[in-house]
Amino acid sequence: MALREVTLEVQKNEFCSVLGHSGCGKTTLLNMIAGFESCTEGKIFCADAQVLRPGADRSMVFQDYALFPWLTVRDNISFGPRLRGAVEASDPWVAHLIDLVGLTRFASHFPHQLSGGMRQRVSIARALAVNPTVLLMDEPFAALDAQNRAMMQQEMIRILNEETKTVVLVTHSIEEAINLSDVIIVMTRRPGRVKETIRVPRPRKMSEHSQEYQALKDQIRELISNEQDLSDVI
């Protein structure tokens, strides 16, 4: 069992990060919210509707980009809406998203012609294209180097200032969680439970050299490092 007795609530337009050891069920939790996996117990609701299957109200950004290599930037982003019969490739909404992620000059490029950071921007724009209620992100910047990762974090803040969404992010990075989140969920080891819920004071971006930032970072690190492997005793 990956998860047990998990209870949490993410408010509308909140950015929630989930932290914990590898194997604690973070991605399983995300997949259940997305509707890719079913709950053996309990229920999940999105905007008062029970989650029973994947739906356009929940969109996922994957770690490995998951772009169609034979489609251009424009066509990758417009794929979801076109599949639903909602938009043409030249629709202003798609053009807006391409501009939002800073890829207007690359709209006709294919994924192999883009850097890793640019591919992830396409992935984010594609997830936003169906106008989801909740944006789910499974370690989306883990494959990037430190410089590009920091840049993409700032890009996410900018993008979400323009396209406000409820976000659930799975990450192993304490710094990333602090920089992006309104609330941070710290999980126990497997089977995963909610160990601690920490609210991050606004403004979201605190100075990384401030005492407040360091105290929060130390608190989260201690919660994770002190966690015992509950699977050994259950």
Secondary structure, 3 states (H helix, E strand, C coil): CCECCCCCCCCCCCEEEEECCCCCCHHHHHHHHHCCCCCCCCCCEECCEECCCCCCCEEEECCCCCCCCCCCHHHHHHHHHHHCCCCCCCCHHHHHHHHHCCCHHHCCCCHHHCCHHHHHHHHHHHHHHCCCCEEEEECCCCCCCHHHHHHHHHHHHHHHHHCCCEEEEECCCHHHHHHHCCEEEEECCCCECEEEEEECCCCCCCCCCCHHHHHHHHHHHHHHHCCCCHHHCC
